[in-house]
Amino acid sequence: MPRNRKNGSGNGVNSLVPALAGLVLLAGCMGGPEAPSMLQTHEQAGPSAVGALGQPAGSGLIGDLQARRSVLPPGGSYAKISDAVIRAGSGAAQAELRVAQLKANAQAKNWLPSIGPSVNLTSLGGLAASLLLEQALFDNGRRKAERAFASADVEVAAVSLSSAMNQRVFDGLSYYVNAQRARAQATVAQAAAQRLQDFNAIMGKRVAGGLSDGSEQQVLNQRVAEMQATVSVDLQTEASQMAQLAALAGEPLSGISGIDALRDAGTSAPEPLSVIKARGEGARAIAQAQMQLAGMKFGLATTAGLDEGGVNPGLRMNGTGRLNPGSKDSIAALQQTGDVVDRQTAEAAETANRRIVALQQQKANLAARRAQGDEVLAQTGANLDLFTQQYKVGRRTLLELVGQYDAYARLQRDQASLGYDMALIDLEIARDRGLLVDGARM
């Protein structure tokens, strides 16, 4: 009996080899792998994201991301900060992309026969183990949809990586721009505090000479203290922002100053990353719906089981979803996936465009405000010169001159902030469009 079992096993193995070759050949005759490359997207199906639940429309997502060029001037302060924060990144998004690529690599081979152990309970209450080889003959496009889902998953992971890198660079540049703003405001406030102290020294001499009383000295002391407090706040803000930047970059970033003008993105600005991601998620949702729909239809697979008795060929029918109650509504719901994806993508595009238009309008308002502020500042400076001349001839008191100068200094400090507000808006728009990091770096 042991010898017969051995012979049977040997015959089974010898018989399984041509059976395996036949199943692989049959798989090739049924349509082959059609395995997508990891950096290829779905086939172009037209301007719509889908046709009624047809093939997902490709948009060249990964190619689009790789073709994007950073608008940060090379060698500038922005580029130095960008390089530092990218080097210090934890790489979580990169890891997610690698996982998605590995899954897509695995799904690219799903057209091959599957082989694995099979354990059944016999009529005598024992367990019978065998080796089962299975090859789908008709699966209603399920394997193709699985490959499309894996490919779309890679695209979504790539967009997530681009978004994460652009957001990280934006965070670092925001800390830097806010620190530069605080430094510029502190410079104005320090000059004003020094000038007010000079006025205070003059007031001290006037009080000592009996030309002014102590109340005027107290008023001037208060103005000096307020301006010095403003200087302290500005310096603390600068230190705080630079400390956060150092934490993000993993090292102190000293010796960098100034803000850069972003390079022109060209006449046709790329789509915002949120829209690109919506397209990728839509393609993934369509592929998932196709998988579910294929699973509800009847399919046919050929099998070959290897046990001690040899090879046992057979056929297996799967997909009994149509027999379940409510299957008609389930199929109808799945067939609406294409329309839902189209609407969601259009909504994402509308939301992103509205946001960019709002940011551009906000920048235009700041530019107009700065132009008006420059005029007001010039007028205030002229009034300050007039007050100075009138003070020298005795037509203005020292407190009146100090009040005019204090107003001028605070307006000058506020005016210094507007350029940095506009710089932050430029960075926001570039971040939303994925233009803070070169696509080649991803």
C-alpha positions as CSV (number, residue, x, y, z in Angstrom):
1,M,0.0,0.0,0.0
2,P,2.7,2.6,0.7
3,R,4.3,1.7,-2.7
4,N,1.0,2.3,-4.5
5,R,0.6,5.6,-2.7
6,K,4.0,6.7,-3.7
7,N,3.4,5.7,-7.3
8,G,0.1,7.5,-7.3
9,S,1.8,10.6,-6.0
10,G,4.5,10.5,-8.6
11,N,2.0,10.0,-11.4
12,G,0.0,12.9,-10.0
13,V,3.0,15.2,-10.1
14,N,3.8,14.1,-13.6
15,S,0.2,14.7,-14.7
16,L,0.0,18.1,-13.0
17,V,2.9,19.6,-15.1
18,P,1.0,19.3,-18.4
19,A,-2.2,20.4,-16.7
20,L,-0.5,23.5,-15.3
21,A,1.0,24.3,-18.8
22,G,-2.4,23.8,-20.4
23,L,-4.1,26.1,-17.9
24,V,-1.5,28.9,-18.5
25,L,-1.9,28.4,-22.3
26,L,-5.6,28.6,-21.8
27,A,-5.3,31.8,-19.8
28,G,-3.2,33.3,-22.7
29,C,-5.9,32.4,-25.2
30,M,-8.6,34.0,-23.0
31,G,-7.0,37.4,-23.2
32,G,-3.5,37.3,-21.6
33,P,-2.3,39.5,-18.7
34,E,-2.8,43.1,-20.0
35,A,-0.6,44.0,-17.0
36,P,-0.1,47.7,-16.6
37,S,3.2,49.2,-15.9
38,M,3.6,50.8,-12.5
39,L,4.0,54.3,-14.0
40,Q,1.2,53.9,-16.6
41,T,-2.3,55.0,-16.0
42,H,-5.6,53.8,-17.4
43,E,-6.3,53.9,-21.1
44,Q,-7.8,57.2,-22.3
45,A,-11.5,56.9,-22.7
46,G,-12.5,60.4,-23.5
47,P,-13.2,63.6,-21.7
48,S,-15.6,62.0,-19.3
49,A,-14.3,60.1,-16.3
50,V,-16.4,57.1,-17.4
51,G,-19.0,55.9,-19.7
52,A,-21.9,54.3,-17.9
53,L,-19.6,52.1,-15.8
54,G,-17.2,51.6,-18.6
55,Q,-13.4,51.7,-18.6
56,P,-12.0,54.3,-16.3
57,A,-10.8,57.3,-18.2
58,G,-7.0,57.9,-17.8
59,S,-5.6,61.3,-17.1
60,G,-1.9,60.6,-17.1
61,L,-1.8,61.3,-13.4
62,I,1.7,60.1,-12.6
63,G,3.1,61.6,-15.8
64,D,1.4,64.9,-15.0
65,L,2.9,64.9,-11.5
66,Q,6.4,64.1,-12.8
67,A,6.3,66.8,-15.4
68,R,5.6,69.6,-12.8
69,R,8.4,72.0,-12.1
70,S,8.9,73.9,-8.9
71,V,8.3,77.7,-9.0
72,L,10.9,78.2,-6.3
73,P,13.9,80.1,-7.7
74,P,16.9,77.7,-7.6
75,G,19.6,78.7,-5.2
76,G,17.3,81.2,-3.4
77,S,16.3,81.2,0.3
78,Y,13.1,79.4,-0.5
79,A,14.9,76.6,-2.3
80,K,17.4,76.1,0.6
81,I,14.5,75.8,3.0
82,S,12.6,73.4,0.7
83,D,15.7,71.1,0.4
84,A,16.2,71.1,4.2
85,V,12.6,70.2,5.1
86,I,12.3,67.5,2.4
87,R,15.6,65.9,3.6
88,A,14.2,65.8,7.1
89,G,10.8,64.2,6.1
90,S,9.8,60.9,7.7
91,G,8.8,59.4,4.3
92,A,5.4,58.0,5.4
93,A,3.8,59.0,2.1
94,Q,6.7,57.5,0.1
95,A,6.2,54.2,2.1
96,E,2.5,54.2,1.2
97,L,3.4,54.7,-2.5
98,R,5.8,51.8,-2.4
99,V,3.2,49.5,-0.8
100,A,0.7,50.5,-3.5
101,Q,3.3,49.7,-6.2
102,L,4.0,46.3,-4.7
103,K,0.2,45.5,-4.6
104,A,-0.1,46.6,-8.2
105,N,2.9,44.4,-9.1
106,A,1.1,41.5,-7.5
107,Q,-2.2,42.2,-9.2
108,A,-0.4,42.5,-12.6
109,K,0.1,38.7,-12.4
110,N,-3.5,37.9,-11.4
111,W,-4.2,36.4,-14.8
112,L,-1.9,33.4,-14.0
113,P,-3.5,30.3,-12.4
114,S,-3.7,30.2,-8.7
115,I,-2.2,27.2,-6.8
116,G,-2.6,26.3,-3.2
117,P,-3.6,23.6,-0.7
118,S,-7.1,22.4,-0.3
119,V,-8.4,20.5,2.8
120,N,-11.8,18.8,2.7
121,L,-13.8,16.8,5.2
122,T,-14.5,13.3,3.9
123,S,-17.7,11.3,4.4
124,L,-15.9,9.2,6.9
125,G,-15.1,12.2,9.1
126,G,-11.5,12.5,8.1
127,L,-9.5,15.3,6.4
128,A,-8.4,14.9,2.8
129,A,-5.6,17.2,1.7
130,S,-4.8,18.0,-1.9
131,L,-3.1,20.6,-4.1
132,L,-5.6,22.7,-6.1
133,L,-4.8,24.5,-9.3
134,E,-7.4,27.0,-10.6
135,Q,-7.6,29.1,-13.7
136,A,-10.5,31.5,-14.4
137,L,-12.0,31.1,-17.9
138,F,-14.8,33.6,-17.8
139,D,-14.7,36.2,-14.9
140,N,-16.7,39.0,-16.5
141,G,-13.6,41.4,-16.4
142,R,-13.0,40.9,-12.7
143,R,-9.2,40.3,-13.0
144,K,-8.9,43.3,-15.4
145,A,-10.8,45.4,-12.9
146,E,-8.5,44.3,-10.1
147,R,-5.5,45.4,-12.1
148,A,-7.2,48.7,-12.9
149,F,-7.9,49.2,-9.2
150,A,-4.3,48.5,-8.2
151,S,-3.1,50.9,-10.9
152,A,-5.5,53.6,-9.7
153,D,-4.4,53.0,-6.1
154,V,-0.8,53.7,-7.2
155,E,-1.9,57.0,-8.8
156,V,-3.8,58.1,-5.7
157,A,-0.8,57.2,-3.5
158,A,1.4,59.3,-5.9
159,V,-0.9,62.3,-5.6
160,S,-1.0,61.9,-1.8
161,L,2.8,61.9,-1.9
162,S,2.9,65.0,-4.0
163,S,0.4,66.7,-1.7
164,A,2.3,65.7,1.5
165,M,5.6,67.0,0.1
166,N,4.1,70.3,-1.1
167,Q,2.4,70.8,2.2
168,R,5.6,70.1,4.1
169,V,7.5,72.6,2.0
170,F,4.7,75.1,2.5
171,D,4.8,74.7,6.2
172,G,8.5,75.3,6.3
173,L,8.2,78.4,4.0
174,S,5.3,79.7,6.1
175,Y,7.4,79.6,9.2
176,Y,10.2,81.3,7.4
177,V,8.1,84.1,5.8
178,N,6.4,84.8,9.2
179,A,9.8,85.0,10.8
180,Q,11.0,87.4,8.1
181,R,7.8,89.5,8.6
182,A,8.4,89.7,12.4
183,R,12.1,90.6,11.7
184,A,11.0,93.5,9.4
185,Q,8.4,94.7,11.8
186,A,10.9,94.5,14.7
187,T,13.4,96.6,12.7
188,V,10.8,99.3,12.3
189,A,9.7,99.1,15.9
190,Q,13.3,99.2,17.2
191,A,14.0,102.4,15.2
192,A,10.7,103.9,16.5
193,A,11.5,103.0,20.1
194,Q,15.0,104.6,19.8
195,R,13.4,107.8,18.4
196,L,10.8,107.9,21.2
197,Q,13.6,107.5,23.8
198,D,15.3,110.5,22.2
199,F,12.1,112.4,22.6
200,N,11.8,111.2,26.2
201,A,15.3,112.5,26.9
202,I,14.3,115.9,25.6
203,M,11.1,115.8,27.7
204,G,13.2,115.0,30.8
205,K,15.3,118.1,30.2
206,R,12.1,120.2,29.8
207,V,10.6,118.8,33.0
208,A,13.9,119.5,34.8
209,G,13.9,123.1,33.4
210,G,10.2,123.6,34.4
211,L,9.0,123.9,30.8
212,S,6.8,120.8,31.1
213,D,5.2,119.0,34.0
214,G,5.5,115.4,35.1
215,S,2.3,114.3,33.5
216,E,3.7,114.9,30.0
217,Q,6.8,112.8,31.0
218,Q,4.5,109.9,32.1
219,V,2.6,110.0,28.8
220,L,5.8,109.8,26.9
221,N,7.2,107.1,29.1
222,Q,4.0,105.0,28.4
223,R,4.5,105.5,24.6
224,V,8.1,104.3,24.9
225,A,7.1,101.3,26.9
226,E,4.4,100.3,24.4
227,M,6.8,100.5,21.5
228,Q,9.4,98.5,23.4
229,A,6.8,95.9,24.1
230,T,6.0,95.8,20.4
231,V,9.7,95.2,19.7
232,S,9.7,92.4,22.2
233,V,6.7,90.7,20.7
234,D,8.2,90.9,17.2
235,L,11.5,89.4,18.3
236,Q,9.7,86.6,20.2
237,T,7.6,85.9,17.1
238,E,10.7,85.7,14.9
239,A,12.4,83.3,17.4
240,S,9.3,81.1,17.7
241,Q,8.8,80.8,13.9
242,M,12.5,80.0,13.3
243,A,12.4,77.4,16.1
244,Q,9.5,75.7,14.5
245,L,11.3,75.8,11.1
246,A,14.4,74.3,12.7
247,A,12.2,71.5,14.2
248,L,10.7,70.8,10.8
249,A,14.0,70.8,9.0
250,G,15.9,68.9,11.7
251,E,18.6,71.6,11.9
252,P,18.9,75.3,12.6
253,L,18.6,77.4,9.4
254,S,20.6,80.5,10.0
255,G,22.2,82.9,7.6
256,I,19.1,82.9,5.3
257,S,17.2,86.1,4.7
258,G,14.8,87.8,2.3
259,I,11.8,86.4,0.4
260,D,11.9,85.3,-3.3
261,A,9.6,86.1,-6.1
262,L,8.1,82.8,-7.4
263,R,8.8,81.9,-11.0
264,D,5.9,82.2,-13.5
265,A,4.1,78.8,-13.9
266,G,3.3,79.6,-17.5
267,T,0.1,80.5,-19.3
268,S,-1.6,77.2,-18.6
269,A,-1.3,76.5,-14.9
270,P,-1.6,72.9,-13.9
271,E,-4.7,71.5,-12.3
272,P,-4.7,71.7,-8.5
273,L,-3.7,68.5,-6.7
274,S,-7.1,68.1,-5.1
275,V,-8.6,67.7,-8.6
276,I,-5.9,65.3,-9.7
277,K,-6.6,63.2,-6.6
278,A,-10.3,63.3,-7.2
279,R,-9.7,61.9,-10.7
280,G,-7.5,59.1,-9.3
281,E,-10.0,58.2,-6.6
282,G,-12.8,58.2,-9.2
283,A,-10.9,55.7,-11.4
284,R,-10.3,53.6,-8.3
285,A,-14.0,53.7,-7.4
286,I,-15.0,52.7,-10.9
287,A,-12.6,49.7,-10.9
288,Q,-14.0,48.7,-7.5
289,A,-17.5,48.8,-8.8
290,Q,-16.5,46.8,-11.8
291,M,-15.0,44.1,-9.5
292,Q,-18.2,44.0,-7.5
293,L,-20.4,43.9,-10.6
294,A,-18.3,41.1,-12.1
295,G,-18.6,39.1,-8.8
296,M,-22.4,39.3,-9.1
297,K,-22.3,37.6,-12.5
298,F,-21.8,33.9,-13.2
299,G,-18.2,33.0,-14.0
300,L,-16.4,29.8,-14.9
301,A,-13.1,28.4,-13.8
302,T,-11.2,25.2,-14.6
303,T,-9.6,23.4,-11.7
304,A,-7.1,20.6,-11.3
305,G,-6.7,18.9,-8.0
306,L,-3.7,16.8,-7.1
307,D,-4.0,14.1,-4.4
308,E,-2.8,10.6,-3.7
309,G,-5.1,9.4,-6.5
310,G,-3.6,11.6,-9.1
311,V,-5.0,14.7,-11.0
312,N,-8.7,15.4,-10.8
313,P,-9.8,18.0,-13.4
314,G,-13.0,19.9,-13.0
315,L,-15.0,23.1,-13.6
316,R,-16.2,25.5,-11.0
317,M,-19.0,28.1,-11.4
318,N,-18.9,31.1,-9.2
319,G,-20.7,34.4,-8.8
320,T,-24.2,33.9,-7.5
321,G,-25.0,37.5,-6.7
322,R,-27.9,37.6,-9.2
323,L,-29.7,35.0,-7.1
324,N,-29.7,37.1,-4.0
325,P,-32.7,39.3,-3.0
326,G,-32.1,42.9,-3.9
327,S,-29.4,42.1,-6.5
328,K,-31.2,44.1,-9.2
329,D,-30.9,47.3,-7.0
330,S,-27.3,46.5,-6.1
331,I,-26.4,46.2,-9.8
332,A,-28.2,49.4,-10.6
333,A,-26.4,51.2,-7.8
334,L,-23.0,49.9,-9.0
335,Q,-23.8,51.1,-12.5
336,Q,-24.4,54.6,-11.2
337,T,-20.8,54.8,-10.0
338,G,-19.6,56.5,-13.2
339,D,-22.1,59.3,-12.8
340,V,-21.2,59.8,-9.2
341,V,-17.5,60.0,-10.0
342,D,-18.1,62.5,-12.8
343,R,-20.1,64.8,-10.4
344,Q,-17.5,64.4,-7.6
345,T,-14.7,65.3,-9.9
346,A,-16.5,68.3,-11.3
347,E,-17.3,69.5,-7.7
348,A,-13.7,69.1,-6.7
349,A,-12.6,71.1,-9.7
350,E,-15.1,73.8,-8.9
351,T,-14.1,74.0,-5.2
352,A,-10.4,74.2,-6.1
353,N,-10.9,76.9,-8.7
354,R,-13.0,78.9,-6.4
355,R,-10.3,78.7,-3.7
356,I,-7.6,79.9,-6.1
357,V,-9.7,82.7,-7.5
358,A,-10.4,83.8,-3.9
359,L,-6.7,83.7,-3.0
360,Q,-5.9,85.7,-6.2
361,Q,-8.6,88.3,-5.3
362,Q,-7.2,88.5,-1.7
363,K,-3.8,89.2,-3.1
364,A,-5.2,91.9,-5.4
365,N,-6.9,93.5,-2.4
366,L,-3.6,93.4,-0.4
367,A,-1.8,95.0,-3.4
368,A,-4.4,97.8,-3.5
369,R,-4.2,98.2,0.2
370,R,-0.4,98.5,0.1
371,A,-0.6,101.1,-2.7
372,Q,-3.1,103.1,-0.6
373,G,-1.0,102.6,2.5
374,D,2.1,103.9,0.7
375,E,0.2,107.1,-0.2
376,V,-1.1,107.5,3.4
377,L,2.4,106.8,4.8
378,A,3.9,109.4,2.5
379,Q,1.3,111.9,3.6
380,T,1.9,111.1,7.3
381,G,5.6,111.5,6.7
382,A,5.0,114.9,5.2
383,N,2.8,115.8,8.2
384,L,5.6,114.6,10.5
385,D,8.1,116.9,8.8
386,L,5.7,119.8,9.1
387,F,5.1,119.0,12.8
388,T,8.9,118.9,13.3
389,Q,9.3,122.4,11.8
390,Q,6.4,123.8,13.8
391,Y,7.8,122.3,17.0
392,K,11.1,124.0,16.4
393,V,9.4,127.4,16.1
394,G,7.2,126.7,19.1
395,R,3.9,126.2,17.3
396,R,3.6,122.5,18.3
397,T,4.2,120.9,21.7
398,L,6.6,118.0,22.1
399,L,3.7,115.6,22.9
400,E,2.0,116.6,19.6
401,L,5.2,115.8,17.7
402,V,5.5,112.5,19.6
403,G,1.9,111.5,18.8
404,Q,2.4,112.2,15.1
405,Y,5.7,110.2,15.0
406,D,4.1,107.3,16.9
407,A,1.2,107.1,14.4
408,Y,3.8,107.3,11.5
409,A,5.9,104.5,13.0
410,R,2.9,102.1,13.6
411,L,1.6,102.7,10.1
412,Q,5.1,102.0,8.7
413,R,5.2,98.8,10.7
414,D,1.8,97.6,9.5
415,Q,2.8,98.5,5.9
416,A,5.9,96.3,6.2
417,S,3.7,93.3,6.8
418,L,1.6,93.4,3.6
419,G,4.3,92.2,1.3
420,Y,4.8,89.1,3.4
421,D,1.0,88.5,3.4
422,M,1.1,88.5,-0.4
423,A,4.1,86.2,-0.4
424,L,2.2,83.7,1.7
425,I,-0.7,83.8,-0.7
426,D,1.6,83.0,-3.6
427,L,2.9,80.0,-1.7
428,E,-0.6,78.8,-1.0
429,I,-1.5,78.9,-4.7
430,A,1.7,77.1,-5.6
431,R,1.0,74.5,-2.9
432,D,-2.5,73.8,-4.1
433,R,-1.2,73.4,-7.7
434,G,1.7,71.2,-6.6
435,L,4.4,73.5,-7.7
436,L,6.5,73.8,-4.6
437,V,8.4,70.5,-5.4
438,D,9.8,69.2,-8.6
439,G,7.9,66.2,-9.9
440,A,11.2,64.5,-10.6
441,R,12.0,64.4,-6.9
442,M,9.0,62.2,-6.2
